[in-house]
């Protein structure tokens, strides 16, 4: 028997996690920045590997399209190597970030260096890699059926429109089909999200197999998918704010170039771009940390067995869940 997860419980968990994220906002920004740096560098390496040689040949005066295409083809070997390296480092980095957020949710004092802790152990590196593959494979399995049905119906509509010569009618039906496909993906995304709690199981006991960890974590949300969906929707305002601030800064930059002539307009655009990047990083780090720590708090609350009935039908909520004492501090 599990504890009842109510709207009040959700609010209390979010309130506690929000306070901890705000108190450690600098660390949250730092760990998000460090997490992105290797991927940015790898993307630059991919770009240079694909187009660096071609660009050099063009600058040297080569115009033969066959030679340029052959150079681009040879560059693909380096691209595959970089992509493999990206897969290898993404798992351990994600493992380290999840350790940090789980510790933050539990009130522990962890530093940004937690991000790189999995790289100190071959077991942790391998666990992170396996977990990334496991998450991708589980998501693929859940997406496979609806995607196949969608593609079959879409190709059938396109074929029917080509035969009947009525593209307008097929276009309207295809629009409805696209909407239904998106709606069908919503419960799938909610289900796949439950597997993310498998990181908590692995942080508690790294000897768990990744498949068992994700299965065990998902089982804690059984019968709670509607509440998890509401939980996700409760963050929609923060994402709207994040997008609004970003596009507002970009809009101001574009307006500066269009409405103000000369170097002043360029200076306004550059300032707006810098502001967009800084505010996106700041708000993005906060929202990411706030949502993940709250999600881990929800999982730990649901995975905790219900307290025995002491003669009262309504047990008052206490701001605690597994790993914490009644005052919200780690045990």
C-alpha positions as CSV (number, residue, x, y, z in Angstrom):
1,X,0.0,0.0,0.0
2,X,1.4,3.4,-1.0
3,X,0.9,6.9,0.2
4,X,-1.8,9.1,-1.4
5,X,-0.3,11.7,-3.7
6,X,-2.5,14.8,-3.5
7,X,-2.3,18.2,-4.9
8,X,-1.2,19.5,-1.5
9,X,1.6,16.9,-1.5
10,X,2.7,18.1,-5.0
11,X,2.8,21.7,-3.9
12,X,4.7,20.9,-0.7
13,X,7.4,18.9,-2.6
14,X,7.7,21.6,-5.3
15,X,7.9,24.3,-2.6
16,X,10.7,22.5,-0.8
17,X,12.6,21.7,-4.0
18,X,12.2,25.2,-5.3
19,X,13.8,26.7,-2.2
20,X,16.7,24.3,-2.4
21,X,17.3,25.1,-6.1
22,X,17.2,28.9,-5.3
23,X,19.7,28.4,-2.5
24,X,22.0,26.5,-4.8
25,X,21.2,28.4,-8.1
26,X,24.9,29.1,-8.7
27,X,25.7,25.4,-8.6
28,X,22.8,24.6,-10.8
29,X,23.9,27.1,-13.4
30,X,27.5,25.8,-13.2
31,X,26.6,22.1,-13.6
32,X,24.3,22.9,-16.6
33,X,27.0,24.9,-18.2
34,X,29.7,22.2,-17.7
35,X,27.3,19.6,-18.9
36,X,26.8,21.5,-22.2
37,X,30.5,22.4,-22.8
38,X,31.6,18.9,-24.1
39,X,28.6,18.6,-26.4
40,X,29.2,22.1,-27.9
41,X,32.9,21.2,-28.5
42,X,31.9,17.9,-30.1
43,X,29.4,19.7,-32.3
44,X,32.1,22.1,-33.4
45,X,34.3,19.1,-34.1
46,X,31.5,17.5,-36.2
47,X,31.1,20.7,-38.2
48,X,34.8,21.1,-38.8
49,X,35.1,17.4,-39.7
50,X,32.3,17.6,-42.2
51,X,32.9,21.0,-43.9
52,X,36.4,22.0,-42.8
53,X,38.2,20.2,-45.7
54,X,35.6,21.2,-48.2
55,X,35.8,24.9,-47.1
56,X,39.6,24.8,-47.4
57,X,39.4,23.3,-50.9
58,X,36.9,26.0,-52.0
59,X,39.1,28.7,-50.5
60,X,42.0,27.2,-52.5
61,X,40.1,27.5,-55.7
62,X,38.7,24.0,-56.2
63,X,35.4,24.1,-58.1
64,X,35.0,20.5,-59.2
65,X,31.8,19.2,-57.6
66,X,33.0,15.6,-57.7
67,X,36.2,16.4,-55.8
68,X,34.3,18.4,-53.2
69,X,31.7,15.6,-52.7
70,X,34.4,13.0,-52.3
71,X,36.1,15.2,-49.7
72,X,32.8,15.5,-47.9
73,X,32.3,11.7,-48.0
74,X,35.8,11.0,-46.6
75,X,35.0,13.4,-43.8
76,X,32.1,11.3,-42.7
77,X,34.5,8.7,-41.2
78,X,35.6,11.3,-38.6
79,X,32.0,12.3,-38.0
80,X,31.0,8.8,-37.0
81,X,34.0,8.7,-34.6
82,X,32.9,12.0,-33.0
83,X,29.3,10.8,-32.7
84,X,30.5,7.6,-31.0
85,X,32.5,9.7,-28.5
86,X,29.3,11.8,-27.9
87,X,27.3,8.7,-27.0
88,X,30.1,7.4,-24.7
89,X,30.3,10.6,-22.7
90,X,26.6,11.5,-22.6
91,X,25.7,8.5,-20.3
92,X,28.3,9.2,-17.5
93,X,27.6,12.9,-17.7
94,X,23.9,12.4,-17.3
95,X,24.6,10.0,-14.4
96,X,26.7,12.6,-12.7
97,X,24.0,15.3,-13.2
98,X,21.3,13.1,-11.9
99,X,23.4,12.4,-8.8
100,X,23.7,16.1,-8.2
101,X,20.0,16.8,-8.6
102,X,19.1,13.8,-6.4
103,X,21.4,15.0,-3.7
104,X,20.0,18.5,-4.1
105,X,16.5,17.2,-3.6
106,X,17.5,15.3,-0.5
107,X,19.2,18.4,1.0
108,X,22.7,17.1,0.6
109,X,25.7,19.5,0.0
110,X,27.1,18.4,-3.3
111,X,29.4,20.4,-5.5
112,X,29.5,20.9,-9.3
113,X,32.3,18.3,-9.5
114,X,29.6,15.6,-8.9
115,X,29.0,15.9,-12.7
116,X,32.3,14.2,-13.4
117,X,32.2,11.6,-10.5
118,X,31.1,8.7,-12.8
119,X,34.3,9.1,-14.8
120,X,36.3,8.0,-11.7
121,X,34.9,4.4,-12.0
122,X,34.7,2.1,-15.0
123,X,31.5,0.6,-13.6
124,X,29.9,4.0,-13.4
125,X,30.9,4.9,-16.9
126,X,29.4,1.6,-18.2
127,X,26.3,2.1,-16.1
128,X,25.7,5.5,-17.5
129,X,26.2,4.3,-21.1
130,X,23.8,1.3,-20.6
131,X,21.2,3.5,-19.0
132,X,21.2,5.9,-21.9
133,X,20.8,3.0,-24.3
134,X,18.1,1.5,-22.1
135,X,16.1,4.8,-22.0
136,X,16.4,5.2,-25.8
137,X,15.3,1.6,-26.4
138,X,12.3,1.8,-24.1
139,X,11.2,5.1,-25.7
140,X,11.6,3.5,-29.2
141,X,9.5,0.5,-28.2
142,X,6.6,2.7,-26.9
143,X,6.8,5.0,-30.0
144,X,7.0,2.2,-32.5
145,X,3.4,1.1,-32.7
146,X,1.7,4.5,-33.0
147,X,4.4,5.7,-35.4
148,X,3.9,2.7,-37.7
149,X,0.1,3.2,-37.6
150,X,0.5,6.9,-38.3
151,X,2.9,6.3,-41.3
152,X,0.7,3.6,-42.8
153,X,-2.4,5.9,-42.6
154,X,-0.5,8.9,-43.9
155,X,0.9,7.1,-46.9
156,X,-2.6,5.6,-47.6
157,X,-4.1,9.1,-47.6
158,X,-1.3,10.4,-49.9
159,X,-1.9,7.5,-52.3
160,X,-5.6,7.9,-52.3
161,X,-5.3,11.7,-53.0
162,X,-3.0,11.0,-55.9
163,X,-5.5,8.5,-57.4
164,X,-8.7,10.6,-56.7
165,X,-7.1,13.9,-57.6
166,X,-8.6,15.5,-54.5
167,X,-5.6,16.8,-52.4
168,X,-7.7,19.3,-50.4
169,X,-9.8,16.6,-48.8
170,X,-6.8,14.4,-48.0
171,X,-5.0,17.5,-46.6
172,X,-7.8,18.1,-44.1
173,X,-7.8,14.4,-43.1
174,X,-4.0,14.4,-42.7
175,X,-4.3,17.4,-40.4
176,X,-6.7,15.6,-38.2
177,X,-4.4,12.5,-38.3
178,X,-1.4,14.6,-37.2
179,X,-3.4,16.0,-34.3
180,X,-4.5,12.5,-33.2
181,X,-0.9,11.3,-33.5
182,X,0.3,14.1,-31.2
183,X,-2.4,13.4,-28.7
184,X,-1.5,9.7,-28.8
185,X,2.1,10.6,-27.9
186,X,1.2,12.4,-24.8
187,X,0.5,9.3,-22.6
188,X,3.5,7.7,-24.1
189,X,5.7,10.6,-23.1
190,X,4.3,10.5,-19.6
191,X,5.0,6.7,-19.4
192,X,8.6,7.2,-20.8
193,X,9.2,9.9,-18.2
194,X,8.6,7.4,-15.4
195,X,11.7,5.5,-16.5
196,X,13.9,8.6,-15.7
197,X,13.3,7.8,-12.0
198,X,15.6,4.7,-12.7
199,X,18.5,7.1,-12.2
200,X,17.4,7.3,-8.5
201,X,17.5,3.5,-8.2
202,X,21.0,3.4,-9.8
203,X,22.3,6.2,-7.5
204,X,21.0,4.3,-4.5
205,X,22.4,1.0,-5.7
206,X,24.7,0.9,-8.8
207,X,24.7,-2.9,-8.9
208,X,21.1,-2.8,-10.2
209,X,20.7,-3.7,-13.9
210,X,19.5,-0.7,-15.8
211,X,16.5,-2.6,-17.2
212,X,15.4,-3.6,-13.7
213,X,16.0,-0.1,-12.4
214,X,13.8,1.5,-15.0
215,X,11.1,-1.1,-14.5
216,X,11.2,-0.7,-10.7
217,X,11.1,3.1,-11.0
218,X,8.2,3.0,-13.5
219,X,6.2,0.6,-11.2
220,X,6.1,3.3,-8.5
221,X,4.0,5.5,-10.8
222,X,1.4,2.8,-11.6
223,X,-2.0,4.3,-11.3
224,X,-0.5,7.8,-10.9
225,X,-0.1,8.7,-14.6
226,X,-2.8,11.4,-14.5
227,X,-1.2,13.0,-11.5
228,X,2.2,12.9,-13.2
229,X,0.7,14.6,-16.2
230,X,-0.7,17.3,-14.0
231,X,2.7,17.5,-12.3
232,X,4.3,18.2,-15.7
233,X,1.7,20.7,-16.7
234,X,2.3,22.6,-13.4
235,X,5.7,23.7,-14.9
236,X,4.2,25.0,-18.2
237,X,4.2,28.6,-16.9
238,X,8.0,28.5,-16.4
239,X,8.6,27.2,-19.9
240,X,6.3,29.9,-21.3
241,X,8.3,32.5,-19.4
242,X,11.6,31.0,-20.6
243,X,10.5,31.1,-24.3
244,X,8.9,34.5,-23.8
245,X,12.1,36.1,-22.4
246,X,14.3,34.5,-25.1
247,X,12.1,35.6,-28.0
248,X,11.6,39.0,-26.5
249,X,15.3,39.6,-26.4
250,X,15.7,38.3,-30.0
251,X,12.8,40.5,-31.1
252,X,14.5,43.6,-29.5
253,X,17.7,42.7,-31.3
254,X,16.0,42.4,-34.7
255,X,14.1,45.6,-34.0
256,X,17.3,47.4,-33.2
257,X,18.9,46.5,-36.5
258,X,15.8,47.4,-38.5
259,X,14.8,50.6,-36.8
260,X,18.2,52.1,-35.7
261,X,20.7,52.8,-38.4
262,X,24.5,52.4,-38.1
263,X,26.6,51.0,-35.3
264,X,24.0,51.8,-32.7
265,X,21.5,49.3,-34.2
266,X,24.2,46.6,-34.3
267,X,25.2,47.4,-30.7
268,X,21.6,47.0,-29.6
269,X,21.3,43.7,-31.5
270,X,24.5,42.3,-29.9
271,X,23.4,43.4,-26.4
272,X,20.0,41.8,-27.0
273,X,21.6,38.6,-28.2
274,X,23.9,38.5,-25.1
275,X,21.0,39.1,-22.8
276,X,19.0,36.3,-24.6
277,X,21.9,33.8,-24.0
278,X,22.4,34.9,-20.4
279,X,18.8,34.8,-19.4
280,X,18.2,31.5,-21.2
281,X,21.0,29.9,-19.4
282,X,19.9,31.3,-16.0
283,X,16.2,30.5,-16.4
284,X,16.9,27.2,-18.1
285,X,19.2,26.0,-15.4
286,X,16.6,27.0,-12.7
287,X,13.7,25.4,-14.5
288,X,15.6,22.2,-15.3
289,X,16.8,21.8,-11.7
290,X,13.4,22.7,-10.3
291,X,11.5,20.2,-12.4
292,X,14.0,17.3,-12.0
293,X,14.4,17.7,-8.2
294,X,10.6,17.9,-7.8
295,X,10.2,14.8,-10.1
296,X,12.7,12.9,-7.9
297,X,10.8,14.0,-4.8
298,X,7.5,12.8,-6.3
299,X,9.1,9.4,-7.1
300,X,10.6,9.0,-3.6
301,X,7.2,9.9,-2.1
302,X,5.3,7.4,-4.2
303,X,7.9,4.6,-3.6
304,X,7.6,5.1,0.2
305,X,5.2,2.6,1.8
306,X,2.1,4.2,3.5
307,X,2.4,4.8,7.2
308,X,0.2,2.5,9.3
309,X,-3.2,3.9,10.3
310,X,-2.9,5.1,13.9
311,X,-6.7,5.4,14.3
312,X,-7.2,8.5,12.1
313,X,-8.5,8.3,8.7
314,X,-6.6,11.5,7.6
315,X,-2.9,11.5,8.3
316,X,-1.5,15.0,8.1
317,X,1.1,15.7,5.5
318,X,4.7,16.1,6.6
319,X,7.3,17.7,4.5
320,X,9.4,14.6,4.1
321,X,9.9,11.6,1.9
322,X,12.4,8.7,1.7
323,X,15.9,9.9,2.8
324,X,14.5,12.8,4.8
325,X,13.4,13.4,8.4
326,X,10.2,15.0,9.4
327,X,11.7,18.4,9.3
328,X,12.8,18.0,5.7
329,X,16.5,17.4,6.5
330,X,18.4,14.4,5.3
331,X,18.5,11.4,7.7
